[in-house]
Amino acid sequence: MHKLLLVVICFTIGACESFYPEVVIVNKTAAPILLRNISYNGCLWESVSQYEEVTSVQKCMPGSDHVYFQKFNALTYYKKLVEDDLIDDFNTETYNCDDVIGECPVDENITSQPVWYNYRTSKRFAAKEAGFYTIEIYLEDFEQDFSVPGPYGH
């Protein structure tokens, strides 16, 4: 009897996962803005997402939650390096964020490191059982996440 109960529990646990919603997150912020460590309802995408890039599909817990992430504005970072005379001026018209994944391509003598700030979406997104959900993060739809340690102020 106990073995039968154990088998039923194992199948039930495995079956529950098939009812989890499949979720992807889309970075719809702006070209120089990178997002990383995006998380939602128990899922974590440990990668850097460029503008209009879509994360891989993950099965997340059903429910409603904010999307949490770290944000880095590469253009602001470069402008600050120019202001501090650490690099020569660069052409913002031809600026392409494709060159900036994780670390900015700057002179190796520059000790200034990019700072990734903690944010979350200002609204919650619902993902119910056994569905496919695309969540888009827009520039005007997020706020600093004060529920985790800093850095703040950007």
N, C-alpha and C positions, 0 to 999 in steps of 0.2 A: 504494500500500500504506500509506504514512504517513497519507494522508487518511482511509482507512478506519479505521485504528487511532485517530486523533483523534476521529472520529465515535463509535466504540464507547466511548471513554473519556468523552466528553461525555454520552452517554446513560446510562452507568453511574453517573456522578456524580449526574445528575438523578434516576435511579431510586433511589439510596440514600436520598435525602431522603424518598421516599414510604414508606420503612420506618421512619422515625423515629417514636417514640411521641408522641402528642398528650397534653399535660399541662395541667391547671388546678390552682391552689392555692386553698384555702379558709381564710380567717382564722376559726378557731374558738376564739380566745383569750378575750376578754371585751369587753364593750361599750366601755369607754373606751380600749381598746388599738388603736392603728393600726400597720400594717405598711407598709413601703415598700421599693422596690428589691429585691423578692423575686427570687432567682435559684436555678436548679436545672439541672444538667447542660447548661450552655451557653446557657440561656434566661434572659432578664432582663425582668422586668415593672417598668418605670419608672413606677410609679403608687403611690398611697396606697390601701391596702386596709382598709376598716372591718370591724368584727365581722360575721361571716357573709357577707361579700362574696366572690365568686368572681372570680378573674382571667380574662382572656381566654385562649383556647386557643392554645398554642404547640407547635410541633414541636421537641422537645428531643433531645439525643443519647441513645441507649439506654445503660443502665447503672444503677449504683447510686450515690447521693450524698446528702449532707445538703441541706436547703433553707436558704439563707442569706438574711437580711433585716435591716432596721433596724426597731427597735421604739420606739414612743413611747406613754407612758401619759398621756393628756390629763388624767385625773382627778387624778393625782399632781401634775402641773404646775399645775393650778388650785389645789389645796390649798396648794402652796408659795407661790403668789401671794397667797393669803389670809393665810397665816402672816406673810408679809413686808409686809402691809398695802399691797399694790400694787393689789388690787381688793377690793371689798366681798364679803362672804360670798355664796355661791351655794347653791342648794338641790340637794343631791346626789341627792335622790329624783327630781327631774324633769330631772336632768342628761342631756343627749342629745349623744352624740358626733357626730351628723350635722352639727353646726355646726362641727366641727373637722376641716378637711381641709388638711393641710400646715401651715398657720399657725393658731394659736389666736386666736379673736376676742377680743382684749383691748384695753384702752385703748392708743392710739397712743403715749402717753408712757412706756409700760413698755418698758424696754430688754432685759428678760430674754427670751431666745429659747429655744424648745423644743430639747431635746437628743435626738437619735435615737441609740440605742445599738445596737451590732452584735451580732446573735445568729445562731444556727443551730439546726436541730433536733438533738436529742440522738441520734436514730437516723437511719439512712440509708433512703432509699426507692428501690426498684427499679422501673425502667420499661423493659420489653423492647420489641423492635421491633414496629411496626405495631399498637399497642394504644392505648387511651384510659385515662388514669390521673388520678384525683382524689386529690390529696394534701391532707390536713387538718392544720393547725398548731394544736395545743392548748396551753393555758397551761402545763401541767406537762411538756410534751415538748420544751422548748428550753433552750439554755444560751448564755452569752456566747460570742462568737466572738473568740478571742484570736489568730486567724491574720491579722487585719487590724488596722491602727492604731485606737486608741481612738476615742471615749471609752469608758471602763469604769466600773464601780462602781455600776451601777444594777440 
